[in-house]
């Protein structure tokens, strides 16, 4: 398991650590955290025995973004699997506008 994923999993399962994460990043999604916030999360991770560098955290977020770019929503999958038509977003399928 990736070190940042390990930290995040452990943090979300511990109320006290989750509260500390919220103090650091507020309402910002963790993947949009600033470098300073990531460094603070790294310090928090150290208290759990997990050493995370800024570069490791950024690599984790980049990998997550790459994974999400190839995913489709459950509704889109159902439309394809079920042969449902007519409500395809033309912005997501510009070749259908020809």
Secondary structure, 3 states (H helix, E strand, C coil): CCHHHHHHHHHHCCHHHHHHHHHHHCCCCHHHCCHHHHHHHHHHHHHCCCCCCHHHHHHHHHHHHHHHHCCCCHHHHHHHHHCCCCCCCCCCCHHHHC
